[in-house]
Amino acid sequence: MKILSITAQKPHSTGSGIYLTELVKNWDTQGNKQAVITGIYEDDRLDFPQEVKVYPVYYQSEELPFSIFGMSDEMPYESLKYSEMSGEILEKFSRAFQEKISLAVQEMNPDVIVCHHLYLLTALVREWYPDKKIYGVCHGSDLRQFSKNPLQRERIRKNIGKLNGVIVLHREQKQIVQKMFSLPTDRIHIVGVGYNQTVFRRRKTEKLRKKQIAFAGKVTEKKGIFSLLRAVEKLPYDENELAIKIAGGIGTKQEFEEICKLAKESRYPITFLGLLSQQELAETFCQSDVFVLPSFYEGLPLVVLEAMSCGCKVVCSDIPGVKEWLSENVRREQAAFVKLPSMKNTDEPNREELPYFERRLADSIYEKLEQREEENPDLSKVSWNGVSLRILELLKK
């Protein structure tokens, strides 16, 4: 099968980028001919199989003299917000991607086009190629962007509704997509995410004397990092009994300075590891006792599976749809889910409720740190190989 994958963002740097990259790698091993359109910076490194032809669209270039537009307001690399996109910038954005996609379609004549994120570029591709089979992959951040940002909203809604099919992460997301874009339910397919079982696995590591908590994700308020730092201060351990490791890129410089200030006030050592390779992240998980994801909004957090596979016990905010998907796809999972505060604007918690959320978070972390029972979740259904095969069967229909 000939597959053209398209994203306006960087591959590899975020969960959605990893999703695209892993699909491409697995479809390559399964014998499919592929090409990729991706928006990147000149010095970015790509990690696709040699047989996959890449058509890069360069930001901060003469053609696109601006930064990448992030699907979230804070990205782990230099970015702009879609709300900042003017008519002139939209025209340049559209022209640059249309030229590369036109070239790829002409040279490859794909059987199917797979666009990542149900947002602007996917809508444009549907508009440009009304007779092509086009599938969209929903990652969650696109739904938040659509609901918050009036940019080309009716144009996006109309064209996403014309896709041949949409891949979603879980049942609740399917309901949101159906309502948001007026898509028939039989065109929306729940697939979920996978993880790289060759990298994220249990391994022998030097046993740490301290208990260790790990966090991985964008180091921002919306990922719950302030709440995590306040929650650990409620734990009853001495300063030499606990350490916290925080992996991931940052949002704004000002926000990160505030996070660092709060971390310095902690009685526990808190280490910011920055962006890690998958191998480095796996090593961090293997050395940790508990992985905590206190995010206020997610699609389906792949990092939870990665942490579980390395032997971490998991504490996660009760993000809609995640608990249900895990219970259906991961036998013997024992993740602790923490009730979120009420929200406004999709991903902003009501601040008066944060102290109660942080108390619940601290209690769950303590229970997992003190739990002597080992956890052995069955992750066999959620490998990237299985996910890629399920999507491939949908694309062939």
Backbone torsions as a table, in degrees:
resi	resn	phi	psi	omega
1	MET	NA	142.8	178.7
2	LYS	-101.5	118.1	-173.7
3	ILE	-123.6	128.3	172.8
4	LEU	-108.0	117.5	178.7
5	SER	-101.1	139.3	-174.3
6	ILE	-133.2	134.6	171.1
7	THR	-145.6	144.0	176.0
8	ALA	-85.5	-11.5	-176.5
9	GLN	-103.4	175.7	173.6
10	LYS	-67.7	142.5	165.8
11	PRO	-79.4	163.6	172.6
12	HIS	77.2	-32.3	-167.7
13	SER	-80.9	-17.9	-178.6
14	THR	-134.7	175.4	178.8
15	GLY	-59.1	-41.7	179.5
16	SER	-67.4	-34.8	177.3
17	GLY	-66.5	-40.1	176.4
18	ILE	-64.3	-39.6	178.8
19	TYR	-57.0	-50.8	179.4
20	LEU	-59.9	-48.0	-176.4
21	THR	-61.3	-43.7	-178.7
22	GLU	-68.4	-37.0	174.9
23	LEU	-60.8	-47.1	-178.5
24	VAL	-60.9	-44.3	-179.7
25	LYS	-62.9	-43.8	-178.3
26	ASN	-72.7	-37.4	176.0
27	TRP	-65.0	-30.4	176.5
28	ASP	-65.3	-46.6	179.7
29	THR	-66.2	-21.9	178.9
30	GLN	-87.7	4.1	171.0
31	GLY	91.3	17.1	-179.4
32	ASN	-92.0	146.1	175.0
33	LYS	-86.2	132.5	-172.7
34	GLN	-139.1	157.0	168.2
35	ALA	-141.4	157.6	-177.4
36	VAL	-133.3	131.5	168.0
37	ILE	-103.4	126.4	-179.6
38	THR	-144.9	142.8	174.7
39	GLY	-89.6	124.3	-175.0
40	ILE	-144.7	174.3	169.6
41	TYR	-96.8	160.4	-173.5
42	GLU	-56.2	-37.2	-174.4
43	ASP	-95.3	9.7	178.7
44	ASP	-72.2	145.1	177.2
45	ARG	-97.9	134.7	178.3
46	LEU	-104.0	152.4	-173.7
47	ASP	-134.4	53.9	178.1
48	PHE	-105.9	156.6	176.5
49	PRO	-57.2	152.2	-174.9
50	GLN	-60.4	-32.1	-176.2
51	GLU	-75.2	-13.4	-177.3
52	VAL	-88.1	122.0	179.3
53	LYS	-83.1	130.1	-178.8
54	VAL	-109.6	132.5	175.9
55	TYR	-112.5	91.6	-175.8
56	PRO	-77.4	142.7	170.2
57	VAL	-111.3	116.0	-171.0
58	TYR	-93.0	122.5	168.9
59	TYR	-82.2	166.4	-176.2
60	GLN	52.4	42.7	178.6
61	SER	-124.6	177.9	177.4
62	GLU	-61.5	-35.9	-178.7
63	GLU	-75.0	-41.6	178.6
64	LEU	-125.2	83.2	-174.6
65	PRO	-81.9	51.5	178.2
66	PHE	-155.9	170.0	-176.5
67	SER	-80.4	169.3	177.1
68	ILE	-63.7	140.5	174.1
69	PHE	-87.0	119.8	-174.6
70	GLY	-85.2	144.7	176.3
71	MET	-72.6	-20.7	170.7
72	SER	-112.1	159.6	-179.8
73	ASP	-67.9	-26.9	175.6
74	GLU	-120.8	122.3	178.7
75	MET	-115.5	157.5	-179.6
76	PRO	-80.5	24.2	175.1
77	TYR	-155.2	170.1	-177.9
78	GLU	-61.0	129.0	-173.9
79	SER	-155.3	164.6	172.2
80	LEU	-114.6	165.9	175.2
81	LYS	-94.1	144.6	177.0
82	TYR	-60.1	-27.4	178.2
83	SER	-65.4	-14.8	178.7
84	GLU	-93.6	3.5	-176.1
85	MET	-80.5	115.2	178.5
86	SER	-86.1	173.7	178.0
87	GLY	-62.8	-38.6	179.2
88	GLU	-66.4	-41.7	179.0
89	ILE	-67.3	-40.9	177.2
90	LEU	-58.0	-41.1	179.8
91	GLU	-63.5	-43.2	179.0
92	LYS	-66.7	-42.9	177.9
93	PHE	-57.5	-49.3	-177.6
94	SER	-63.5	-44.8	-177.6
95	ARG	-63.4	-42.4	-177.6
96	ALA	-64.4	-46.1	-179.5
97	PHE	-71.6	-37.2	-179.7
98	GLN	-63.2	-39.1	178.7
99	GLU	-62.7	-45.5	-178.8
100	LYS	-69.8	-40.5	-179.4
101	ILE	-67.3	-39.6	177.5
102	SER	-60.2	-42.4	178.2
103	LEU	-63.0	-45.1	-179.3
104	ALA	-64.3	-42.9	179.3
105	VAL	-64.4	-40.5	179.5
106	GLN	-64.6	-43.8	-176.2
107	GLU	-77.1	-31.8	-171.4
108	MET	-105.8	-33.7	-172.2
109	ASN	48.5	66.5	-173.5
110	PRO	-66.1	150.2	173.5
111	ASP	-72.5	-31.2	-178.5
112	VAL	-151.3	145.2	173.8
113	ILE	-109.4	129.4	179.6
114	VAL	-113.5	112.9	-178.7
115	CYS	-104.5	131.6	-179.9
116	HIS	-94.8	129.5	-176.0
117	HIS	86.4	128.1	176.5
118	LEU	-85.6	71.6	-177.2
119	TYR	-145.3	-149.5	-164.4
120	LEU	-57.3	-54.1	-174.6
121	LEU	-65.0	-40.0	177.9
122	THR	-61.1	-41.3	177.8
123	ALA	-63.5	-40.6	178.6
124	LEU	-64.9	-42.0	179.5
125	VAL	-61.4	-42.0	177.0
126	ARG	-60.7	-38.8	179.9
127	GLU	-67.8	-41.4	-177.3
128	TRP	-72.6	-30.9	-175.1
129	TYR	-127.2	71.9	-176.0
130	PRO	-65.5	-20.1	-176.8
131	ASP	-101.5	-1.7	178.9
132	LYS	-87.5	150.4	172.0
133	LYS	-77.1	117.5	-176.3
134	ILE	-129.2	127.3	175.3
135	TYR	-112.5	145.4	174.4
136	GLY	-113.1	144.9	177.2
137	VAL	-111.1	121.0	-179.9
138	CYS	-87.8	134.7	179.8
139	HIS	-118.9	2.2	177.8
140	GLY	95.3	-51.5	179.3
141	SER	-62.9	-29.2	178.2
142	ASP	-66.5	-37.7	178.8
143	LEU	-67.0	-39.8	176.7
144	ARG	-63.9	-43.3	179.6
145	GLN	-62.1	-43.1	-179.3
146	PHE	-64.4	-40.7	-176.2
147	SER	-73.2	-28.2	-175.8
148	LYS	-92.5	-26.5	-166.2
149	ASN	-115.8	122.4	-179.1
150	PRO	-75.8	-2.9	-177.3
151	LEU	-52.6	117.4	173.9
152	GLN	47.9	34.3	-169.9
153	ARG	-60.5	-47.5	-177.5
154	GLU	-68.9	-35.7	176.5
155	ARG	-63.3	-43.9	178.4
156	ILE	-64.8	-48.0	-178.6
157	ARG	-57.0	-46.0	-177.7
158	LYS	-61.7	-46.9	-174.2
159	ASN	-79.0	-33.6	173.5
160	ILE	-62.7	-35.6	177.6
161	GLY	-66.0	-13.4	179.6
162	LYS	-99.0	1.7	179.3
163	LEU	-63.2	149.7	177.4
164	ASN	-69.3	-27.5	178.7
165	GLY	-169.6	157.8	178.6
166	VAL	-131.1	133.2	175.5
167	ILE	-96.5	124.8	178.8
168	VAL	-121.1	168.8	-172.7
169	LEU	-87.2	-37.4	-176.9
170	HIS	-156.5	177.4	-172.0
171	ARG	-63.8	-42.9	-179.4
172	GLU	-64.2	-37.9	177.7
173	GLN	-65.2	-35.6	176.9
174	LYS	-59.7	-43.2	-180.0
175	GLN	-64.4	-39.5	179.2
176	ILE	-65.7	-45.5	-179.2
177	VAL	-63.1	-42.1	-179.8
178	GLN	-60.6	-43.8	-179.0
179	LYS	-73.1	-41.3	-174.6
180	MET	-66.8	-37.7	-173.5
181	PHE	-117.7	7.2	178.5
182	SER	54.1	43.1	177.9
183	LEU	-89.9	138.3	172.5
184	PRO	-60.2	142.5	-176.2
185	THR	-63.1	-27.6	-178.6
186	ASP	-75.4	-4.4	174.4
187	ARG	-101.3	3.3	-179.6
188	ILE	-114.5	122.3	-171.0
189	HIS	-121.1	125.0	179.1
190	ILE	-84.1	119.8	179.7
191	VAL	-123.8	-38.5	-179.6
192	GLY	87.2	-158.6	-178.9
193	VAL	-126.2	169.7	175.4
194	GLY	-128.7	179.5	176.3
195	TYR	-139.6	160.2	-178.3
196	ASN	-86.7	100.2	-173.7
197	GLN	-73.8	-13.7	177.7
198	THR	-79.9	-24.1	179.6
199	VAL	-97.9	-48.1	-176.8
200	PHE	-93.2	99.6	-177.6
201	ARG	-155.8	160.0	178.0
202	ARG	-69.4	140.8	177.6
203	ARG	-149.3	160.9	179.4
204	LYS	-73.6	125.6	176.1
205	THR	-131.7	159.8	177.7
206	GLU	-65.0	126.7	-176.6
207	LYS	-69.5	124.8	179.1
208	LEU	-80.6	142.9	178.3
209	ARG	-74.4	-31.8	178.5
210	LYS	-85.9	152.8	164.9
211	LYS	-71.0	147.4	-177.8
212	GLN	-134.6	133.9	174.8
213	ILE	-107.3	139.2	177.0
214	ALA	-121.3	144.6	170.7
215	PHE	-129.9	141.8	174.9
216	ALA	-141.9	130.0	-178.7
217	GLY	153.0	-177.7	175.4
218	LYS	-63.3	131.1	-175.5
219	VAL	-86.0	79.8	-175.1
220	THR	-139.8	166.4	178.9
221	GLU	-60.6	-40.4	-175.8
222	LYS	-69.3	-18.3	172.6
223	LYS	-87.2	3.7	175.7
224	GLY	81.7	17.9	-172.9
225	ILE	-67.9	-36.8	176.8
226	PHE	-63.0	-42.3	179.6
227	SER	-64.8	-37.3	177.7
228	LEU	-63.0	-45.9	-178.4
229	LEU	-65.0	-35.5	176.9
230	ARG	-74.3	-34.7	-178.6
231	ALA	-66.2	-40.1	-177.2
232	VAL	-65.8	-24.4	177.8
233	GLU	-68.7	-15.7	178.6
234	LYS	-87.1	-5.3	-179.2
235	LEU	-76.4	151.3	-170.7
236	PRO	-91.3	15.2	-174.7
237	TYR	-86.1	154.5	172.2
238	ASP	-71.6	163.0	-174.1
239	GLU	-63.8	-23.9	-179.6
240	ASN	-96.0	10.2	-177.7
241	GLU	-105.4	-7.8	-173.0
242	LEU	-145.8	141.3	174.3
243	ALA	-133.4	150.8	179.8
244	ILE	-123.8	127.8	178.0
245	LYS	-114.1	127.4	-176.6
246	ILE	-120.3	116.4	-178.1
247	ALA	-111.3	140.3	175.0
248	GLY	137.9	162.7	177.0
249	GLY	-76.5	170.8	-175.3
250	ILE	-107.2	167.3	173.7
251	GLY	-90.8	-116.0	177.9
252	THR	-80.4	154.4	179.4
253	LYS	-62.1	-41.6	-179.2
254	GLN	-62.3	-43.5	-179.9
255	GLU	-65.5	-40.5	-179.6
256	PHE	-65.4	-35.9	176.6
257	GLU	-62.4	-38.4	177.1
258	GLU	-66.4	-38.8	178.2
259	ILE	-64.1	-44.6	179.7
260	CYS	-63.6	-37.8	178.1
261	LYS	-62.0	-44.2	178.3
262	LEU	-65.5	-38.2	179.7
263	ALA	-64.4	-37.9	-179.5
264	LYS	-66.2	-24.9	179.3
265	GLU	-80.6	-9.7	-178.6
266	SER	-71.4	149.2	175.4
267	ARG	-83.3	-8.2	178.2
268	TYR	-102.9	148.7	175.3
269	PRO	-69.4	123.9	179.9
270	ILE	-118.6	120.6	-176.0
271	THR	-111.5	127.0	175.1
272	PHE	-94.9	115.3	-173.0
273	LEU	-90.9	-13.6	-176.2
274	GLY	73.9	-167.6	177.6
275	LEU	-72.2	129.0	-179.2
276	LEU	-112.3	152.8	169.0
277	SER	-69.4	165.4	179.0
278	GLN	-60.6	-38.5	179.9
279	GLN	-64.9	-41.3	179.1
280	GLU	-67.1	-39.0	178.7
281	LEU	-66.0	-41.2	178.1
282	ALA	-60.9	-39.6	178.6
283	GLU	-64.2	-40.9	177.5
284	THR	-61.8	-44.2	178.4
285	PHE	-62.0	-42.3	-177.9
286	CYS	-64.3	-27.0	179.3
287	GLN	-87.1	-8.3	-173.2
288	SER	-101.7	154.8	177.8
289	ASP	-90.6	-41.2	-174.9
290	VAL	-135.1	134.6	171.5
291	PHE	-102.7	132.4	-177.7
292	VAL	-121.1	128.1	173.9
293	LEU	-125.3	94.5	-176.0
294	PRO	-93.7	28.5	-172.5
295	SER	-61.8	147.9	177.4
296	PHE	-89.8	-12.8	178.5
297	TYR	-158.2	135.1	176.2
298	GLU	-151.9	163.4	167.0
299	GLY	-83.6	-91.1	171.7
300	LEU	-135.3	105.9	-168.5
301	PRO	-71.8	106.1	177.5
302	LEU	-56.4	-34.4	-175.0
303	VAL	-62.0	-25.5	176.7
304	VAL	-63.4	-43.3	178.3
305	LEU	-64.9	-41.5	-179.1
306	GLU	-62.3	-42.8	179.7
307	ALA	-66.3	-44.5	177.2
308	MET	-56.2	-44.4	-176.6
309	SER	-63.2	-26.6	179.3
310	CYS	-89.0	1.2	176.2
311	GLY	99.0	4.3	178.1
312	CYS	-73.7	142.7	163.4
313	LYS	-78.1	148.9	-170.2
314	VAL	-120.3	133.4	168.8
315	VAL	-119.9	124.9	-174.0
316	CYS	-137.2	139.7	172.7
317	SER	-63.2	149.7	-173.1
318	ASP	-79.2	70.8	-179.7
319	ILE	-69.7	132.1	-176.9
320	PRO	-52.4	129.1	175.3
321	GLY	92.1	-21.3	-173.0
322	VAL	-73.2	-47.7	-179.4
323	LYS	-57.8	-45.0	-179.1
324	GLU	-62.8	-45.4	-178.4
325	TRP	-64.1	-43.0	178.7
326	LEU	-61.8	-43.6	-178.3
327	SER	-64.4	-29.6	-179.8
328	GLU	-82.8	-25.2	-171.2
329	ASN	-117.7	-14.7	-179.4
330	VAL	-125.6	100.4	178.3
331	ARG	-68.5	144.1	177.1
332	ARG	68.9	17.7	175.6
333	GLU	-73.0	142.8	-177.3
334	GLN	-128.8	31.6	-178.5
335	ALA	-61.2	143.3	174.6
336	ALA	-94.0	124.8	-179.2
337	PHE	-106.9	129.6	-174.4
338	VAL	-105.4	125.2	-179.4
339	LYS	-58.9	130.9	180.0
340	LEU	-79.2	157.5	167.9
341	PRO	-70.1	164.6	174.5
342	SER	-65.3	151.3	-171.0
343	MET	-118.0	156.1	169.9
344	LYS	-131.0	147.9	-177.9
345	ASN	53.1	40.7	171.7
346	THR	73.7	-47.5	-171.0
347	ASP	-131.9	16.6	-179.4
348	GLU	-115.1	115.0	-177.6
349	PRO	-73.9	149.4	170.6
350	ASN	-69.7	118.9	-168.2
351	ARG	-65.8	-28.4	-179.6
352	GLU	-67.7	-17.4	180.0
353	GLU	-94.6	-8.0	-176.1
354	LEU	-60.6	-40.6	179.4
355	PRO	-58.3	-35.5	179.4
356	TYR	-71.8	-40.3	175.2
357	PHE	-60.9	-43.2	-178.0
358	GLU	-69.3	-31.5	174.5
359	ARG	-66.1	-44.6	178.1
360	ARG	-63.8	-39.0	179.3
361	LEU	-63.4	-45.8	179.3
362	ALA	-61.5	-41.8	179.8
363	ASP	-62.3	-41.9	-179.8
364	SER	-68.4	-39.8	177.7
365	ILE	-62.4	-44.4	180.0
366	TYR	-60.8	-44.8	179.8
367	GLU	-59.9	-41.7	-179.7
368	LYS	-71.5	-37.0	178.1
369	LEU	-65.6	-32.3	-178.5
370	GLU	-89.4	-9.6	-178.3
371	GLN	-69.1	122.0	-179.7
372	ARG	-86.6	-24.5	-178.1
373	GLU	-67.1	129.3	174.0
374	GLU	-72.7	149.9	177.7
375	GLU	-111.2	135.5	-177.9
376	ASN	-132.0	69.5	-179.8
377	PRO	-66.4	147.1	178.8
378	ASP	-91.8	104.8	-175.3
379	LEU	-101.1	16.5	-173.7
380	SER	-63.7	-26.1	-177.6
381	LYS	-83.3	-9.2	-171.4
382	VAL	-119.9	34.0	171.8
383	SER	-79.8	157.5	178.2
384	TRP	-64.6	-31.1	178.5
385	ASN	-61.9	-44.3	179.5
386	GLY	-66.1	-42.6	179.6
387	VAL	-63.1	-44.6	-178.2
388	SER	-64.8	-36.6	178.4
389	LEU	-68.0	-38.8	179.2
390	ARG	-65.1	-41.2	178.8
391	ILE	-68.2	-39.6	179.5
392	LEU	-59.9	-40.8	177.2
393	GLU	-61.8	-38.7	177.1
394	LEU	-64.8	-41.8	-177.6
395	LEU	-66.2	-27.8	-177.9
396	LYS	-79.4	-16.8	-176.4
397	LYS	-68.4	NA	NA
